[in-house]
Amino acid sequence: MAVERPFTLGLHLRNMGPQSDRATILAAARSAETAGIDDLWVADHIAIPLDNAEGSEGRYVDPLATLAFVAGATRRIRLGTGVLVLPYRPPLATAKWVASIQELSGGRLLFGVGVGWMEAEFRAVGAPYARRAAITDETLAFIRRCFAADETEAHGQRFLFKPRPTPPPIIVGGAPPHALRRTVRYADGWMPIGANADALRAPVAELTAMAADAGKPPPLVIAALTLPLDDPPRAADQAAALRAVGVTGLVHGWRYPDADAFARAAEQLVTHVRPGVAR
């Protein structure tokens, strides 16, 4: 008999805009952990063009650096990239960052990955936009090899990959059908963005069936969305509906003004949404 997994509650921690200063990130992360939130997630942009800076002012703190910082200031809460754009970064350097954060956080990393979408940003980092999906798959395959053995190879050179902690769960962002195929081939879960329960019913069922055909367990499905926390019963109903179609967790994200607003949202999720999902 399958064991039902607990439904996880996460929050998007703003590593962009005026909320990404050291004090706000630190206070927000600690308040989420104190409230009992399961995980925190940060976004990834490297080079925001001037015409796409609304809401962030073009300020983005690197997601991996942010999680490394938060890891040292917390003890329990899990830490996710939601999502890291793999074509922006060299595979080996990325693997080393991932292993290091996983090691130093005590195994709390959730490695969310994506192919990216902003063509201007691809130009700025010098990555080929047309090959973004292929680069993502190549990077995932390489990172999995790094975590499989102490000794591995890149560009014809053998080397030791240490530290080599337990690999973090890999969560693929993006839309069907490509994200579903990538999840089954390389990952442990899928992160759809902004979709409601009705829209997710069919792809979650398809993903579960694809995983079963591949001999893999049912993947995690962590939905990123904005809940109506100003209406707690409706927020709880939305979360319960997501769970009913096979979603295993959610990440609530919005443009909170400061750390106090973030702390209030964490309390609302734990006080009002978690009991409603558990009904």
HELIX and SHEET records of a PDB file:
HELIX    1   1 GLY A   17  SER A   20  5                                   4    
HELIX    2   2 ARG A   22  ALA A   35  1                                  14    
HELIX    3   3 LEU A   50  ASN A   52  5                                   3    
HELIX    4   4 PRO A   63  ALA A   73  1                                  11    
HELIX    5   5 LEU A   86  TYR A   88  5                                   3    
HELIX    6   6 PRO A   91  LEU A  104  1                                  14    
HELIX    7   7 GLU A  119  VAL A  125  1                                   7    
HELIX    8   8 TYR A  129  ARG A  131  5                                   3    
HELIX    9   9 ARG A  132  ALA A  148  1                                  17    
HELIX   10  10 HIS A  178  TYR A  186  1                                   9    
HELIX   11  11 ALA A  197  ASP A  213  1                                  17    
HELIX   12  12 PRO A  232  ALA A  244  1                                  13    
HELIX   13  13 ALA A  259  GLN A  268  1                                  10    
HELIX   14  14 LEU A  269  VAL A  273  3                                   5    
HELIX   15  15 ARG A  274  VAL A  277  1                                   4    
SHEET    1   A 9 LEU A  84  VAL A  85  0                                        
SHEET    2   A 9 LEU A 109  GLY A 114  1                                        
SHEET    3   A 9 ARG A  78  THR A  81  1                                        
SHEET    4   A 9 ASP A  39  VAL A  42  1                                        
SHEET    5   A 9 THR A   8  HIS A  12  1                                        
SHEET    6   A 9 GLY A 249  HIS A 252  1                                        
SHEET    7   A 9 LEU A 220  LEU A 225  1                                        
SHEET    8   A 9 GLY A 189  MET A 191  1                                        
SHEET    9   A 9 ILE A 170  GLY A 173  1                                        
SHEET    1   B 2 GLU A 151  ALA A 154  0                                        
SHEET    2   B 2 GLN A 157  LEU A 160 -1                                        
END                                                                             
